């Protein structure tokens, strides 16, 4: 359901949006902070250029806001509604969760942003194999 060929696969894994054969990121671990946002210039498999124009990923900041809000709302529901914590505790849990998930939110936002402009191309995979 979420395998190669699906946008969700590329968004979750950070795979090339065109061929899904390799990670866009130099370092797979988002918690290596110095390398969190470092991406390859091109896909080594299909040669897709990841930075279509200078400052292309600035648009992902808008996506990041929405993703952060989604994580905050989910955290609030789990903490305040399901676990019945106090409002102050729920707020603290939201802040801690967002701090811990910041590298993941940044990458996820970039993945969503690039997948808005590129689509999977099955012919690129078949051509190489």
DADA-V427155 format. One record per run of one state. SS is the DSSP state (A for helix, B for strand, O for the rest). FROM is the first residue (numbers start at 1). TO is the last residue. If there is no record, write none. Layout:
BEGIN
ss=SS from=FROM to=TO
ss=SS from=FROM to=TO
END
This chain:
BEGIN
ss=O from=1 to=6
ss=A from=7 to=13
ss=O from=14 to=14
ss=B from=15 to=15
ss=O from=16 to=22
ss=B from=23 to=23
ss=O from=24 to=24
ss=B from=25 to=25
ss=O from=26 to=32
ss=A from=33 to=35
ss=O from=36 to=38
ss=B from=39 to=39
ss=O from=40 to=41
ss=B from=42 to=42
ss=O from=43 to=48
ss=B from=49 to=49
ss=O from=50 to=55
ss=A from=56 to=82
ss=O from=83 to=86
ss=A from=87 to=117
ss=O from=118 to=121
ss=A from=122 to=128
ss=O from=129 to=129
END
